[in-house]
């Protein structure tokens, strides 16, 4: 693909992300406008609503000023000015998905860096233009926050997606960071699932309160549909709130009102149906919810114990858990900044969790759960049972490969003695026989063969193989039987029996095949787990 065409596609992805972010709130607002009979001036308000909602999803903020008449109608004593800065994170996720898609395509075209830079700048420019065009005295988007938020929301996921193909090489050079990334991904998935479980339990328990809020809004069918979609756009926000609630800091619902596991103290709330999931009163059993994120981080970090990272040193695993906990705490703080913020004057100056306390709580849960997870034995949580010696399968494979390499290479006597002391005494008979043969060859090649002659009486008793002794005795017996049979055939040649071939050569080959089959089968059992498929079925192990 030509460079110019690839850059054009990267710019098109930025435009597509902006159009999708504007289209969804525009369709919702236009539906309500059409359901009310298309009143005059509604089209302009519809466009402004869609633009302001999209800018809020990028981390922007709106400066709202209510004149005296409007403020008095709402119960205030005079003009009111406040800032609205809470992002509907459902639209934010849409922008993130499109940004990652465009970055991957740019990386495939070989222009990862330039593609990300061009698309991010264009997306930020579009946000700035929309912010400037939709400004009005009552509601004015804050320009710098719109541009900066758009650049971060689009640029960060695009950059991560662009550099991801190169992370494998980076991980080879920095194994600690690679292991930390694996642990962080596992714990992030665990925290996400735990937050979803807590929020789902709250929805089930508070469904009656949610429906009562819907009914109190007195919406027509079309308005109810639009309100439902707006709650879906805010659903990721409530996932972040559930994380803060289950880890301890809780959620602030205006000045002097909060909801934590220790109890709920609420005042008048905005008419938001999902606020019905907040539990009422105080219940000691709610403290059990803290177990959910702990289990999430423990299971997530324990996932590395099922791959090659399972055999990383303990110090490296502990360091990876600490680094992953710091990363998750930072990400949790950034998510809280998007999921919470001011929505009105005075007591509504902040709604949502505290970024600082949420970061500290997530770091604590991730650190404790991560350390527990990375040091749990392999398969402990799934009930896998190991053998009595506790030898891991991969470690056993490595031992077998080392033994094979030692038998295949010409090594000196000192190295063989060290290997015999370190390795388990499971070497096959032909390995010990070959080692003795190598020692004999080295002795025969010396200048004074009489001085260094190998003496069988000096061999340690533990080096004598009983199987080899039985083999030699059987060969001697078979040779004697064969000699007697040949003498009998020479004496009576007419009495030749048509029995199967029982010559010493045939019997030797059969005994050799049986012995080699046992040896190959032992090696097969050493490197193959019971629950693995038999990948050696079509392989002649004797060859």
TORROPA-509772 format. One record per residue (C-alpha): residue number from 1; residue in one letter; chain; x, y, z. Coordinates in steps of 0.5 Angstrom, whole numbers, plus 500, padded with zeros to 3 digits. Layout:
residues N
- seq / type / mol / xx / yy / zz
- NUM / a / A / X / Y / Z
...
***
This chain:
residues 543
- seq / type / mol / xx / yy / zz
- 1 / x / A / 500 / 500 / 500
- 2 / x / A / 503 / 507 / 498
- 3 / x / A / 505 / 511 / 504
- 4 / x / A / 500 / 517 / 502
- 5 / x / A / 494 / 512 / 501
- 6 / x / A / 496 / 509 / 508
- 7 / x / A / 496 / 516 / 511
- 8 / x / A / 489 / 518 / 508
- 9 / x / A / 486 / 512 / 511
- 10 / x / A / 489 / 514 / 518
- 11 / x / A / 486 / 521 / 517
- 12 / x / A / 479 / 517 / 515
- 13 / x / A / 479 / 513 / 521
- 14 / x / A / 480 / 519 / 526
- 15 / x / A / 474 / 522 / 522
- 16 / x / A / 470 / 516 / 523
- 17 / x / A / 471 / 516 / 530
- 18 / x / A / 468 / 523 / 531
- 19 / x / A / 462 / 522 / 526
- 20 / x / A / 460 / 516 / 530
- 21 / x / A / 461 / 519 / 537
- 22 / x / A / 457 / 525 / 534
- 23 / x / A / 452 / 521 / 531
- 24 / x / A / 449 / 516 / 537
- 25 / x / A / 447 / 522 / 541
- 26 / x / A / 444 / 526 / 535
- 27 / x / A / 440 / 520 / 534
- 28 / x / A / 437 / 520 / 541
- 29 / x / A / 436 / 527 / 541
- 30 / x / A / 433 / 527 / 534
- 31 / x / A / 428 / 522 / 536
- 32 / x / A / 426 / 526 / 542
- 33 / x / A / 425 / 532 / 538
- 34 / x / A / 421 / 528 / 533
- 35 / x / A / 416 / 525 / 538
- 36 / x / A / 415 / 532 / 541
- 37 / x / A / 412 / 534 / 534
- 38 / x / A / 418 / 538 / 532
- 39 / x / A / 418 / 544 / 535
- 40 / x / A / 421 / 551 / 533
- 41 / x / A / 428 / 551 / 535
- 42 / x / A / 429 / 544 / 537
- 43 / x / A / 434 / 542 / 531
- 44 / x / A / 439 / 547 / 534
- 45 / x / A / 438 / 545 / 541
- 46 / x / A / 439 / 537 / 538
- 47 / x / A / 445 / 539 / 535
- 48 / x / A / 448 / 542 / 541
- 49 / x / A / 446 / 537 / 545
- 50 / x / A / 450 / 532 / 541
- 51 / x / A / 456 / 536 / 540
- 52 / x / A / 456 / 537 / 548
- 53 / x / A / 455 / 530 / 550
- 54 / x / A / 461 / 528 / 545
- 55 / x / A / 465 / 533 / 548
- 56 / x / A / 464 / 530 / 555
- 57 / x / A / 465 / 523 / 553
- 58 / x / A / 472 / 525 / 551
- 59 / x / A / 474 / 528 / 558
- 60 / x / A / 472 / 535 / 556
- 61 / x / A / 468 / 540 / 561
- 62 / x / A / 462 / 545 / 560
- 63 / x / A / 461 / 551 / 563
- 64 / x / A / 454 / 552 / 565
- 65 / x / A / 450 / 559 / 567
- 66 / x / A / 443 / 560 / 568
- 67 / x / A / 440 / 566 / 568
- 68 / x / A / 436 / 569 / 574
- 69 / x / A / 429 / 567 / 571
- 70 / x / A / 431 / 560 / 570
- 71 / x / A / 435 / 559 / 576
- 72 / x / A / 429 / 561 / 580
- 73 / x / A / 424 / 556 / 577
- 74 / x / A / 429 / 551 / 579
- 75 / x / A / 429 / 553 / 586
- 76 / x / A / 435 / 558 / 586
- 77 / x / A / 435 / 565 / 589
- 78 / x / A / 439 / 568 / 583
- 79 / x / A / 443 / 566 / 577
- 80 / x / A / 447 / 560 / 578
- 81 / x / A / 454 / 558 / 574
- 82 / x / A / 457 / 551 / 575
- 83 / x / A / 461 / 546 / 571
- 84 / x / A / 459 / 540 / 568
- 85 / x / A / 465 / 535 / 567
- 86 / x / A / 462 / 527 / 567
- 87 / x / A / 464 / 523 / 561
- 88 / x / A / 459 / 518 / 559
- 89 / x / A / 464 / 513 / 558
- 90 / x / A / 460 / 508 / 553
- 91 / x / A / 461 / 513 / 548
- 92 / x / A / 469 / 514 / 550
- 93 / x / A / 469 / 506 / 549
- 94 / x / A / 467 / 507 / 542
- 95 / x / A / 472 / 512 / 540
- 96 / x / A / 477 / 507 / 544
- 97 / x / A / 475 / 502 / 539
- 98 / x / A / 476 / 506 / 533
- 99 / x / A / 482 / 509 / 535
- 100 / x / A / 485 / 502 / 536
- 101 / x / A / 483 / 499 / 529
- 102 / x / A / 486 / 505 / 525
- 103 / x / A / 492 / 504 / 529
- 104 / x / A / 493 / 497 / 527
- 105 / x / A / 492 / 498 / 520
- 106 / x / A / 497 / 504 / 520
- 107 / x / A / 502 / 499 / 523
- 108 / x / A / 500 / 493 / 518
- 109 / x / A / 502 / 499 / 513
- 110 / x / A / 508 / 500 / 516
- 111 / x / A / 507 / 507 / 518
- 112 / x / A / 505 / 506 / 525
- 113 / x / A / 508 / 512 / 528
- 114 / x / A / 506 / 517 / 522
- 115 / x / A / 499 / 514 / 522
- 116 / x / A / 498 / 515 / 530
- 117 / x / A / 500 / 522 / 530
- 118 / x / A / 496 / 524 / 524
- 119 / x / A / 490 / 521 / 526
- 120 / x / A / 491 / 524 / 533
- 121 / x / A / 492 / 531 / 531
- 122 / x / A / 486 / 531 / 526
- 123 / x / A / 481 / 528 / 532
- 124 / x / A / 484 / 533 / 536
- 125 / x / A / 483 / 539 / 531
- 126 / x / A / 476 / 536 / 530
- 127 / x / A / 474 / 536 / 537
- 128 / x / A / 477 / 544 / 538
- 129 / x / A / 472 / 546 / 532
- 130 / x / A / 466 / 543 / 534
- 131 / x / A / 467 / 546 / 541
- 132 / x / A / 468 / 553 / 538
- 133 / x / A / 462 / 552 / 534
- 134 / x / A / 457 / 550 / 539
- 135 / x / A / 459 / 555 / 544
- 136 / x / A / 453 / 559 / 547
- 137 / x / A / 452 / 564 / 553
- 138 / x / A / 448 / 559 / 557
- 139 / x / A / 453 / 553 / 555
- 140 / x / A / 460 / 554 / 553
- 141 / x / A / 465 / 548 / 552
- 142 / x / A / 472 / 549 / 555
- 143 / x / A / 476 / 549 / 549
- 144 / x / A / 483 / 547 / 552
- 145 / x / A / 480 / 541 / 556
- 146 / x / A / 476 / 539 / 549
- 147 / x / A / 482 / 539 / 545
- 148 / x / A / 487 / 535 / 550
- 149 / x / A / 482 / 530 / 552
- 150 / x / A / 481 / 528 / 545
- 151 / x / A / 488 / 528 / 544
- 152 / x / A / 489 / 523 / 550
- 153 / x / A / 483 / 519 / 549
- 154 / x / A / 484 / 517 / 542
- 155 / x / A / 492 / 518 / 542
- 156 / x / A / 493 / 513 / 548
- 157 / x / A / 490 / 507 / 545
- 158 / x / A / 492 / 508 / 538
- 159 / x / A / 499 / 508 / 541
- 160 / x / A / 498 / 502 / 545
- 161 / x / A / 495 / 498 / 539
- 162 / x / A / 501 / 501 / 534
- 163 / x / A / 507 / 499 / 539
- 164 / x / A / 504 / 492 / 541
- 165 / x / A / 507 / 488 / 535
- 166 / x / A / 514 / 490 / 538
- 167 / x / A / 512 / 488 / 545
- 168 / x / A / 515 / 481 / 544
- 169 / x / A / 522 / 483 / 542
- 170 / x / A / 521 / 488 / 548
- 171 / x / A / 519 / 483 / 553
- 172 / x / A / 525 / 478 / 551
- 173 / x / A / 530 / 484 / 552
- 174 / x / A / 526 / 486 / 559
- 175 / x / A / 523 / 480 / 562
- 176 / x / A / 521 / 483 / 568
- 177 / x / A / 517 / 488 / 564
- 178 / x / A / 514 / 483 / 560
- 179 / x / A / 512 / 479 / 566
- 180 / x / A / 509 / 485 / 569
- 181 / x / A / 505 / 486 / 563
- 182 / x / A / 502 / 479 / 564
- 183 / x / A / 500 / 480 / 571
- 184 / x / A / 497 / 486 / 570
- 185 / x / A / 492 / 484 / 564
- 186 / x / A / 490 / 478 / 569
- 187 / x / A / 489 / 482 / 575
- 188 / x / A / 485 / 488 / 570
- 189 / x / A / 481 / 482 / 568
- 190 / x / A / 479 / 480 / 575
- 191 / x / A / 478 / 487 / 577
- 192 / x / A / 473 / 488 / 571
- 193 / x / A / 469 / 481 / 572
- 194 / x / A / 469 / 483 / 580
- 195 / x / A / 466 / 490 / 579
- 196 / x / A / 461 / 487 / 574
- 197 / x / A / 459 / 482 / 579
- 198 / x / A / 458 / 487 / 584
- 199 / x / A / 454 / 492 / 580
- 200 / x / A / 450 / 486 / 577
- 201 / x / A / 448 / 484 / 584
- 202 / x / A / 446 / 491 / 586
- 203 / x / A / 442 / 491 / 580
- 204 / x / A / 438 / 485 / 582
- 205 / x / A / 437 / 487 / 589
- 206 / x / A / 435 / 494 / 587
- 207 / x / A / 431 / 493 / 581
- 208 / x / A / 425 / 496 / 584
- 209 / x / A / 428 / 502 / 586
- 210 / x / A / 431 / 503 / 579
- 211 / x / A / 424 / 502 / 576
- 212 / x / A / 421 / 507 / 581
- 213 / x / A / 425 / 512 / 579
- 214 / x / A / 423 / 511 / 571
- 215 / x / A / 416 / 511 / 573
- 216 / x / A / 417 / 518 / 577
- 217 / x / A / 420 / 521 / 571
- 218 / x / A / 413 / 520 / 567
- 219 / x / A / 416 / 519 / 560
- 220 / x / A / 413 / 517 / 554
- 221 / x / A / 415 / 511 / 550
- 222 / x / A / 420 / 514 / 546
- 223 / x / A / 423 / 518 / 552
- 224 / x / A / 423 / 512 / 556
- 225 / x / A / 427 / 508 / 550
- 226 / x / A / 432 / 514 / 550
- 227 / x / A / 433 / 514 / 557
- 228 / x / A / 435 / 507 / 557
- 229 / x / A / 440 / 508 / 552
- 230 / x / A / 443 / 514 / 556
- 231 / x / A / 443 / 509 / 562
- 232 / x / A / 447 / 504 / 557
- 233 / x / A / 452 / 510 / 556
- 234 / x / A / 453 / 511 / 563
- 235 / x / A / 454 / 503 / 565
- 236 / x / A / 462 / 503 / 564
- 237 / x / A / 461 / 509 / 569
- 238 / x / A / 458 / 505 / 574
- 239 / x / A / 462 / 499 / 573
- 240 / x / A / 468 / 504 / 576
- 241 / x / A / 464 / 506 / 581
- 242 / x / A / 462 / 499 / 583
- 243 / x / A / 470 / 498 / 583
- 244 / x / A / 471 / 504 / 588
- 245 / x / A / 465 / 501 / 592
- 246 / x / A / 468 / 494 / 593
- 247 / x / A / 475 / 496 / 595
- 248 / x / A / 473 / 501 / 600
- 249 / x / A / 473 / 508 / 598
- 250 / x / A / 466 / 508 / 596
- 251 / x / A / 462 / 513 / 592
- 252 / x / A / 460 / 521 / 594
- 253 / x / A / 453 / 523 / 591
- 254 / x / A / 454 / 530 / 593
- 255 / x / A / 456 / 534 / 599
- 256 / x / A / 455 / 530 / 605
- 257 / x / A / 452 / 524 / 602
- 258 / x / A / 456 / 518 / 601
- 259 / x / A / 455 / 510 / 599
- 260 / x / A / 460 / 505 / 602
- 261 / x / A / 460 / 498 / 605
- 262 / x / A / 460 / 501 / 612
- 263 / x / A / 453 / 504 / 610
- 264 / x / A / 449 / 509 / 606
- 265 / x / A / 448 / 516 / 607
- 266 / x / A / 444 / 520 / 602
- 267 / x / A / 440 / 526 / 601
- 268 / x / A / 436 / 528 / 595
- 269 / x / A / 439 / 525 / 588
- 270 / x / A / 438 / 527 / 581
- 271 / x / A / 433 / 523 / 577
- 272 / x / A / 438 / 518 / 574
- 273 / x / A / 435 / 511 / 574
- 274 / x / A / 441 / 507 / 576
- 275 / x / A / 442 / 510 / 582
- 276 / x / A / 437 / 505 / 585
- 277 / x / A / 443 / 500 / 585
- 278 / x / A / 446 / 504 / 591
- 279 / x / A / 444 / 500 / 597
- 280 / x / A / 440 / 503 / 603
- 281 / x / A / 442 / 503 / 610
- 282 / x / A / 447 / 499 / 614
- 283 / x / A / 448 / 492 / 613
- 284 / x / A / 454 / 488 / 616
- 285 / x / A / 454 / 483 / 611
- 286 / x / A / 456 / 488 / 605
- 287 / x / A / 463 / 488 / 608
- 288 / x / A / 463 / 481 / 604
- 289 / x / A / 463 / 485 / 598
- 290 / x / A / 471 / 486 / 599
- 291 / x / A / 472 / 479 / 598
- 292 / x / A / 470 / 479 / 591
- 293 / x / A / 476 / 484 / 588
- 294 / x / A / 481 / 480 / 592
- 295 / x / A / 479 / 474 / 589
- 296 / x / A / 479 / 477 / 582
- 297 / x / A / 486 / 480 / 583
- 298 / x / A / 488 / 473 / 586
- 299 / x / A / 485 / 469 / 580
- 300 / x / A / 488 / 474 / 575
- 301 / x / A / 495 / 474 / 577
- 302 / x / A / 495 / 466 / 578
- 303 / x / A / 493 / 465 / 571
- 304 / x / A / 501 / 466 / 569
- 305 / x / A / 502 / 460 / 573
- 306 / x / A / 499 / 456 / 567
- 307 / x / A / 505 / 458 / 562
- 308 / x / A / 512 / 459 / 561
- 309 / x / A / 512 / 464 / 566
- 310 / x / A / 510 / 459 / 571
- 311 / x / A / 518 / 458 / 572
- 312 / x / A / 520 / 465 / 573
- 313 / x / A / 524 / 466 / 579
- 314 / x / A / 520 / 468 / 586
- 315 / x / A / 524 / 475 / 586
- 316 / x / A / 522 / 476 / 579
- 317 / x / A / 514 / 474 / 580
- 318 / x / A / 514 / 479 / 586
- 319 / x / A / 517 / 485 / 583
- 320 / x / A / 512 / 483 / 577
- 321 / x / A / 506 / 484 / 582
- 322 / x / A / 509 / 490 / 585
- 323 / x / A / 509 / 493 / 578
- 324 / x / A / 503 / 491 / 576
- 325 / x / A / 499 / 494 / 582
- 326 / x / A / 502 / 501 / 581
- 327 / x / A / 500 / 500 / 573
- 328 / x / A / 493 / 498 / 575
- 329 / x / A / 492 / 504 / 581
- 330 / x / A / 494 / 509 / 576
- 331 / x / A / 489 / 506 / 571
- 332 / x / A / 484 / 506 / 576
- 333 / x / A / 485 / 514 / 578
- 334 / x / A / 485 / 516 / 570
- 335 / x / A / 478 / 512 / 570
- 336 / x / A / 475 / 515 / 576
- 337 / x / A / 477 / 522 / 573
- 338 / x / A / 473 / 520 / 567
- 339 / x / A / 467 / 517 / 571
- 340 / x / A / 466 / 522 / 576
- 341 / x / A / 466 / 530 / 576
- 342 / x / A / 461 / 536 / 578
- 343 / x / A / 454 / 535 / 575
- 344 / x / A / 451 / 542 / 578
- 345 / x / A / 452 / 547 / 583
- 346 / x / A / 453 / 547 / 591
- 347 / x / A / 452 / 540 / 593
- 348 / x / A / 453 / 537 / 586
- 349 / x / A / 460 / 540 / 585
- 350 / x / A / 462 / 532 / 585
- 351 / x / A / 459 / 526 / 584
- 352 / x / A / 463 / 519 / 584
- 353 / x / A / 469 / 516 / 587
- 354 / x / A / 475 / 520 / 590
- 355 / x / A / 481 / 519 / 585
- 356 / x / A / 486 / 519 / 590
- 357 / x / A / 483 / 514 / 595
- 358 / x / A / 481 / 509 / 589
- 359 / x / A / 488 / 509 / 587
- 360 / x / A / 490 / 507 / 594
- 361 / x / A / 485 / 502 / 595
- 362 / x / A / 486 / 499 / 588
- 363 / x / A / 494 / 498 / 589
- 364 / x / A / 493 / 495 / 596
- 365 / x / A / 488 / 490 / 593
- 366 / x / A / 492 / 489 / 587
- 367 / x / A / 499 / 488 / 591
- 368 / x / A / 496 / 483 / 596
- 369 / x / A / 492 / 479 / 591
- 370 / x / A / 497 / 479 / 586
- 371 / x / A / 503 / 477 / 591
- 372 / x / A / 498 / 471 / 593
- 373 / x / A / 496 / 469 / 586
- 374 / x / A / 503 / 469 / 583
- 375 / x / A / 506 / 464 / 589
- 376 / x / A / 500 / 459 / 589
- 377 / x / A / 502 / 453 / 587
- 378 / x / A / 501 / 451 / 580
- 379 / x / A / 494 / 448 / 579
- 380 / x / A / 492 / 450 / 586
- 381 / x / A / 486 / 453 / 585
- 382 / x / A / 483 / 448 / 580
- 383 / x / A / 485 / 442 / 584
- 384 / x / A / 490 / 439 / 580
- 385 / x / A / 494 / 434 / 584
- 386 / x / A / 502 / 433 / 583
- 387 / x / A / 506 / 427 / 584
- 388 / x / A / 509 / 425 / 591
- 389 / x / A / 516 / 428 / 589
- 390 / x / A / 513 / 435 / 587
- 391 / x / A / 517 / 435 / 580
- 392 / x / A / 513 / 440 / 575
- 393 / x / A / 512 / 437 / 568
- 394 / x / A / 516 / 442 / 564
- 395 / x / A / 522 / 442 / 569
- 396 / x / A / 522 / 434 / 568
- 397 / x / A / 522 / 435 / 560
- 398 / x / A / 528 / 440 / 561
- 399 / x / A / 532 / 434 / 566
- 400 / x / A / 530 / 429 / 560
- 401 / x / A / 533 / 434 / 555
- 402 / x / A / 539 / 435 / 559
- 403 / x / A / 540 / 428 / 560
- 404 / x / A / 540 / 427 / 552
- 405 / x / A / 544 / 432 / 550
- 406 / x / A / 550 / 429 / 555
- 407 / x / A / 549 / 422 / 552
- 408 / x / A / 549 / 425 / 545
- 409 / x / A / 556 / 429 / 546
- 410 / x / A / 563 / 427 / 548
- 411 / x / A / 564 / 430 / 555
- 412 / x / A / 570 / 429 / 559
- 413 / x / A / 569 / 424 / 566
- 414 / x / A / 569 / 430 / 570
- 415 / x / A / 563 / 433 / 567
- 416 / x / A / 560 / 426 / 567
- 417 / x / A / 561 / 425 / 575
- 418 / x / A / 558 / 432 / 576
- 419 / x / A / 552 / 430 / 572
- 420 / x / A / 551 / 424 / 575
- 421 / x / A / 551 / 427 / 582
- 422 / x / A / 546 / 433 / 580
- 423 / x / A / 541 / 429 / 576
- 424 / x / A / 536 / 424 / 579
- 425 / x / A / 538 / 416 / 579
- 426 / x / A / 534 / 415 / 573
- 427 / x / A / 539 / 414 / 567
- 428 / x / A / 538 / 408 / 563
- 429 / x / A / 542 / 402 / 562
- 430 / x / A / 545 / 404 / 556
- 431 / x / A / 547 / 411 / 558
- 432 / x / A / 551 / 408 / 564
- 433 / x / A / 554 / 403 / 559
- 434 / x / A / 556 / 409 / 554
- 435 / x / A / 559 / 413 / 560
- 436 / x / A / 564 / 407 / 562
- 437 / x / A / 566 / 406 / 554
- 438 / x / A / 568 / 413 / 554
- 439 / x / A / 572 / 412 / 560
- 440 / x / A / 575 / 406 / 557
- 441 / x / A / 577 / 409 / 550
- 442 / x / A / 580 / 415 / 554
- 443 / x / A / 584 / 410 / 558
- 444 / x / A / 586 / 406 / 552
- 445 / x / A / 589 / 413 / 548
- 446 / x / A / 594 / 415 / 554
- 447 / x / A / 601 / 414 / 554
- 448 / x / A / 601 / 409 / 559
- 449 / x / A / 595 / 404 / 559
- 450 / x / A / 598 / 400 / 564
- 451 / x / A / 598 / 405 / 569
- 452 / x / A / 591 / 408 / 568
- 453 / x / A / 587 / 401 / 566
- 454 / x / A / 580 / 401 / 568
- 455 / x / A / 579 / 396 / 573
- 456 / x / A / 572 / 393 / 574
- 457 / x / A / 573 / 392 / 581
- 458 / x / A / 574 / 399 / 583
- 459 / x / A / 567 / 401 / 580
- 460 / x / A / 562 / 403 / 585
- 461 / x / A / 557 / 398 / 587
- 462 / x / A / 552 / 403 / 586
- 463 / x / A / 554 / 404 / 578
- 464 / x / A / 553 / 397 / 577
- 465 / x / A / 547 / 396 / 573
- 466 / x / A / 543 / 389 / 575
- 467 / x / A / 539 / 389 / 568
- 468 / x / A / 546 / 389 / 565
- 469 / x / A / 548 / 383 / 569
- 470 / x / A / 542 / 380 / 567
- 471 / x / A / 543 / 381 / 560
- 472 / x / A / 550 / 379 / 560
- 473 / x / A / 548 / 372 / 563
- 474 / x / A / 542 / 371 / 558
- 475 / x / A / 546 / 372 / 552
- 476 / x / A / 551 / 367 / 555
- 477 / x / A / 546 / 362 / 556
- 478 / x / A / 543 / 363 / 549
- 479 / x / A / 550 / 362 / 546
- 480 / x / A / 551 / 356 / 550
- 481 / x / A / 544 / 353 / 548
- 482 / x / A / 545 / 355 / 540
- 483 / x / A / 552 / 352 / 540
- 484 / x / A / 548 / 345 / 543
- 485 / x / A / 543 / 346 / 538
- 486 / x / A / 548 / 346 / 532
- 487 / x / A / 552 / 340 / 535
- 488 / x / A / 545 / 336 / 535
- 489 / x / A / 543 / 338 / 528
- 490 / x / A / 550 / 336 / 525
- 491 / x / A / 549 / 329 / 528
- 492 / x / A / 542 / 328 / 526
- 493 / x / A / 541 / 333 / 519
- 494 / x / A / 535 / 329 / 517
- 495 / x / A / 531 / 331 / 523
- 496 / x / A / 530 / 339 / 522
- 497 / x / A / 525 / 342 / 525
- 498 / x / A / 520 / 347 / 522
- 499 / x / A / 520 / 351 / 528
- 500 / x / A / 520 / 359 / 528
- 501 / x / A / 527 / 362 / 528
- 502 / x / A / 530 / 361 / 535
- 503 / x / A / 537 / 363 / 533
- 504 / x / A / 541 / 367 / 538
- 505 / x / A / 541 / 373 / 533
- 506 / x / A / 533 / 373 / 532
- 507 / x / A / 533 / 372 / 540
- 508 / x / A / 538 / 377 / 541
- 509 / x / A / 534 / 382 / 536
- 510 / x / A / 528 / 381 / 540
- 511 / x / A / 531 / 382 / 547
- 512 / x / A / 534 / 388 / 544
- 513 / x / A / 527 / 391 / 541
- 514 / x / A / 524 / 389 / 548
- 515 / x / A / 529 / 393 / 552
- 516 / x / A / 529 / 399 / 547
- 517 / x / A / 522 / 399 / 548
- 518 / x / A / 522 / 399 / 555
- 519 / x / A / 527 / 405 / 555
- 520 / x / A / 523 / 409 / 550
- 521 / x / A / 517 / 408 / 554
- 522 / x / A / 520 / 410 / 560
- 523 / x / A / 522 / 416 / 556
- 524 / x / A / 515 / 417 / 553
- 525 / x / A / 512 / 417 / 560
- 526 / x / A / 517 / 422 / 563
- 527 / x / A / 516 / 427 / 558
- 528 / x / A / 508 / 426 / 557
- 529 / x / A / 503 / 428 / 562
- 530 / x / A / 497 / 424 / 563
- 531 / x / A / 492 / 429 / 561
- 532 / x / A / 496 / 430 / 554
- 533 / x / A / 494 / 427 / 548
- 534 / x / A / 499 / 421 / 545
- 535 / x / A / 503 / 425 / 540
- 536 / x / A / 508 / 420 / 540
- 537 / x / A / 503 / 415 / 537
- 538 / x / A / 505 / 415 / 530
- 539 / x / A / 513 / 415 / 532
- 540 / x / A / 517 / 409 / 532
- 541 / x / A / 521 / 411 / 538
- 542 / x / A / 526 / 405 / 537
- 543 / x / A / 529 / 408 / 531
***
